[in-house]
């Protein structure tokens, strides 16, 4: 089992729709969870982070964390073509400084 | 406020050569982590430097080494390059505590021929 799993996609959604990206992790002791956006040929850019169970909202983005199910998700409301990118889920493993990244989900927002 | 800066942006080397990549952290950050990202994969942790010491290391061979300077900038050195070392090398800076947010530089694209 991979430590952090994401569906590679592509996930295609029409402009204006809600995009839902999912991530599962194996280390039950993980404390911190991050979503990065990576455009093709560019470096990852932090867009959301969450530490506690529940939802965290920032503009059009909502991160959801369920530690019991070892599941974290990212919702993008009113998706725009500029949101088309690969979204990486990262987990800070318990008691270490090592961050485990998933392979990313490629999102395509269709105009 | 300068973000994380890396140099060079691109590098082409041949097998067996050695390479040095450089990173300056975001202003106020004291910790530098290095990641390797192969095409189509997520970044893989190489190591982290804090207070000029390697604090933690990922599953990379000893050919990968690093250094952190008193001004918190860092270098990544790779010896005896292999074709499989071709990747995007990312530097990330943060504060020194656990679970801190990582901020990435623009990366160095290394091609080994």
Interface residues (C-beta under 8 A of the other chain):
Chain A: X4 X31 X32 X34 X36 X42 X43 X44 X45 X46 X49 X51 X88 X90 X92 X95 X96 X97 X98 X99 X100 X101 X102 X103 X104
Chain B: X31 X33 X35 X40 X41 X42 X43 X44 X45 X48 X50 X55 X56 X58 X88 X90 X98 X99 X101 X102 X103 X104 X105 X106 X107
